[in-house]
Amino acid sequence: MTIAFIDLAAQQARLRDDIDNRLAAILDHGGYIMGGEVYQLEEALAKRIGRKHAISCSSGTDALILGLLGLGVKLGDGVIVPSFTFAASVEAIAVLGAIPVFAEVEACSFNLDPSRIADALAAGVAAGVNMVGMLVVDLFGQPARLDELSAFAEAKGLWLLDDAAQSFGASWKGLDVCRYGRVSATSFFPAKPLGCYGDGGALFTDDDQLAEIAISCRVHGQGRDKYENKYIGMTARLDTMQAAILLSKLTIFDDELVRRQQVAMRYQDRLGNVVAVPRLSESATSSWAQYVIKLPEGVDRDDVHIRLKNKGIPTAIYYPRPMHIQAPYSHYPITIGGLEVTDMLADRVLALPMHPYLDDATQEVIVEGLKSVL
Ligand SMILES: *Cc1c(COP(=O)(O)O)cnc(C)c1O
């Protein structure tokens, strides 16, 4: 028996006829770029999230870059960001010539620690950087403390951009995560909670000017017509075919969120006294993009990974190396007080198989396998 880390085939079997029909309709109408399905998706997303603008684009990374362009980020501007995240969160800042300033995260949620955020701001200021904003990440689907972080940003005159690439569908204090911040960004990479069959992403905002810049920059900074260029932009549209696939997947997304929550609860019941399992704040719901445990101190993680693999149980390590030690990013400022929790997490985290179609019996094999290896 081979166990899937993420089972996209089970989901496809459920939707295959609908997807085939939607793709056939596009082959018939031929609107491959910005076809009607793209606008239909944007409307559905804006309605679901409850924000004025939902702007689709070519990836989660491009959603972050378009968001930063919309916020007016300039060369040398400083942006607070966690080091314990996927590269794109930091890359989007650095590729625009802005300066990531690394902040510390909480061991329990993997997300920015509000009690340490002032230390990061102080580090940026001490380095002579003009601090303009905070890029917050909801890692593994679990929301950051978005209300506290928003309050801090507001008090300090900073904007907040929420990187919800992994947390589409999650909520904090009853509000969808994509409702927080001046702008939020998500990814539709196939393995994300809502994924297409290629690359895709979206950003959400209530700010008309920000939306105008992002929509323009998605097509070369286009102005009144194709050949007026108002901004320096890029090619960052979502394909019509990917929009159609997302429209299909949206019809079962809420059901999938319920299933993911059930899978997470079963892991918690069976592993809660064996390893450190993720515990959600009472204010949070998670989209469970990943189920990440922390192994006990001193356990050889690579050995656990290999032994489980030999039993047919796939695991993954997100992320073995934090961003502040990676070559292209190692010269950027680090928070006052250092990144001890970040370094600890990078050494101890292990992601278990997680998807909406993980059944009880298979999960039991994973749980027993992990227990026996430990
Ligand atoms: C996946 C991811 C991104 C980038 O999304 P892509 O669609 O792969 O470009 C950004 N931030 C985080 C936290 C991610 O997990």
The ligand as a MOL file (V3000), in Angstrom:
LIG
                    3D

  0  0  0     0  0            999 V3000
M  V30 BEGIN CTAB
M  V30 COUNTS 15 15 0 0 0
M  V30 BEGIN ATOM
M  V30 1 C 3.0180 28.6950 -1.9750 0
M  V30 2 C 3.3400 29.9300 -1.2300 0
M  V30 3 C 3.5710 31.1480 -1.8780 0
M  V30 4 C 3.7130 31.2770 -3.3690 0
M  V30 5 O 2.7010 30.7800 -4.1200 0
M  V30 6 P 2.9820 30.2910 -5.6340 0
M  V30 7 O 1.6190 30.1700 -6.1960 0
M  V30 8 O 3.7220 29.0080 -5.5560 0
M  V30 9 O 3.7790 31.3660 -6.3000 0
M  V30 10 C 3.7750 32.2790 -1.1080 0
M  V30 11 N 3.7760 32.2170 0.2300 0
M  V30 12 C 3.5770 31.0540 0.8950 0
M  V30 13 C 3.5590 31.0710 2.3820 0
M  V30 14 C 3.3680 29.8790 0.1840 0
M  V30 15 O 3.1840 28.7340 0.8430 0
M  V30 END ATOM
M  V30 BEGIN BOND
M  V30 1 1 1 2
M  V30 2 1 2 3
M  V30 3 2 2 14
M  V30 4 1 3 4
M  V30 5 2 3 10
M  V30 6 1 4 5
M  V30 7 1 5 6
M  V30 8 2 6 7
M  V30 9 1 6 8
M  V30 10 1 6 9
M  V30 11 1 10 11
M  V30 12 2 11 12
M  V30 13 1 12 13
M  V30 14 1 12 14
M  V30 15 1 14 15
M  V30 END BOND
M  V30 END CTAB
M  END
